[in-house]
């Protein structure tokens, strides 16, 4: 049996969609050992339940692969090596996600149930819930144009009317803020968005 064999990947499309959302939000791909790409997800220590959720989800997605945890000052790095990552996510050897202008796979965008799972992962990493003048708001912030437009499209497909703001930053990149202000509580429940 080849050393470079692929370990089993869960066929659960909802689970795949959720992990893709998490990875597109706070994930990074590298391949320093040249054997298998490593997905690393950084998560703030103030979200211990989310950290456990990510670890459990990756373990379910790749049941025979080791999930490692690296304890840093303010965050936890969750990592896992797999030859499945490049097919599920993006090319590890072509630069950062924003440089590659990564996007959500069409098989997720074309399915409302899978879109909800992916949006939950995206919002749990690059999103927030807050109150503005007693009104509940939800927003998603990212610098990758394709990904930001995909998030806007998926929210629209679910029947909501998000707002989009673009802000040019000093480094030349554009920050995209997508905000759900109307029916935000319903949106939170529909995608099962929580961050704790």
N, C-alpha and C positions, 0 to 999 in steps of 0.2 A: 504494500500500500504506500502511495506517495506521501512524503512528508508535507507536501503542499496541498493535501486533500482539503476539501471543504467539510466542515462539521455541519450537522443538521441545522436547518433554519426553520423556525415555526412557520407553518403556512397561514397562520392567523393574520389576515389582512388588516384587521383593526389594530392589532398589536404592532404590526409593521408601520402602519400610518402614524401611530402615536410616537414611536421611537424616531421615525423620520422627522416629525415635528420638533421633538426634543433636540435632535442632532442639528437640524437647520437653524434652531435658535442658539443653543450654547455649545454646539459640538465642533470638534476639530479633528481632521483626519491627517495621519502621518504614517510613514512606513520606514522607520529607521532601521529595522532589522532586515528589510527587503524580503521578508517571508510572507507577512500578512499585514494589511493596513490596521492601524489602531484608531478606534474612535475614542476620543477623550471628551467628556462632558464636565464642565466646571459648574458647580452649584454652590451658592452662598450657604454658609453654615446656619444661617437663621431659618432655613427651610428643611429641617430634619425629616419631615414626613415626605417631602418631595424627593429628597435624596434616596430614601428607602424605596419609594415608588419607582424611581429610575433604575436602581440596582435590580429590583425584582423584575421589572419589565424586560431589561436586557437579558437577565437570566432565563426568562421564559422564551424570549426570542431565539436565543442561542444556548440551549440547555446543556451542551457539552463544553462550552467555552468558559474560561475563567473570567470573572469580573473583578477587577482590582480597584482598590480605593487608596488614594494618596491624600493624606491630610496636610493641607496648606494653612497659612496663617488665618485667612478669612473664608476660605472655601474648601470644598472637597472636590478632587478630580476623580471621576469615575471612568475607568477605561476598560476596553475589551478589544482583543485582536480577533479579526475575522476576515476571510477572503470574500465574505458576502457584502462587506461595507461598500465597496466601490460600485457594485450593481445597485444596491439600495439607495446610496447617497450621491456622491460626486467623486471626481477623480482626485485622489490624494496628492498627485504629483504636479498639479497645474496651478498651485497657489491657493491663497485664502478664498473662502466662500464668496466674499464680495467681488474679488477680482474675477472669479469664474462666473459671477452673476447667476448663482444657483437658483433653482426653482423647485416647486412642489411637483412631483410626478403627475402626469395627466390621469392615471388610473385612480389617484386619490381625488383630484379636483372634480372628476366626472361622477363621483359618488358622494352623496350628501352624508351618509353615515361615516364613511372614511374621512371626509373633510372635517367632520366634527372632532374625530380622534386626533387628526393632524393639528387642527387649530388649538386643541387643548394643550398639546405638547409645545406648540409655538408660543402660546400665551403664558404657559407655566415658566418658560425660559426668558422670553423677551417682552412679556406683558405685565400689566399691573391692574389692580382694582383699587379705586380710590373714590372719595367723595369730593364734589365741588359744589359749594353752596347747598349742601344737603342732598344733592343728586348723585346717584351712583354712576360712576363712569368706568369704562374699561378701555385700556389702550395697548397698542403693540408698537414697539419702536425697533427699527432695523435700518441698516445702510445698504442692503442688497436690493437693487431695483426690481428684478424679476420676482424675488421672494415677496417683497412688499406688495406688488401688484397681484400676486397669487392670493395673498391673505385677503386683500380687498375683494377680489373676485369670489373667494369661498364664502366670505361673510355675506356678500350680496346674494349669492346663490341660496343662502339659508333664509333670505327674506328680510335682512336688516339693511339699514342705510348708514354705513360708516362714513366718517369724515376723514379726509386725507390732508395732511400738512407736510410740505417739503421745506426743509431748512438746509441751506448750503452752509457747510462747516468750514472752519479755517483751513483744514487739511485738504479741501477741495471735494470731499465726499458729501453726498446729500443724505441727510437723516430723514427717514420717512416715519411719520407718526400716524397711525390709523386708530381712530377713536370711535367707540360705540357709545353714543349718549342716549339714544332713544331705545327703549325696551332692553336696556343693558342687563337688568336682573334676569329677564327671560333668556338672553343670550348666554349669560354665565351658567344658568341651569342647563341650557341645551347642549353646550359643549362640555359640561361638567368641569368648569374651570375653578380650581382652587390652588392656593399657593401658601403652604404652611410647613 
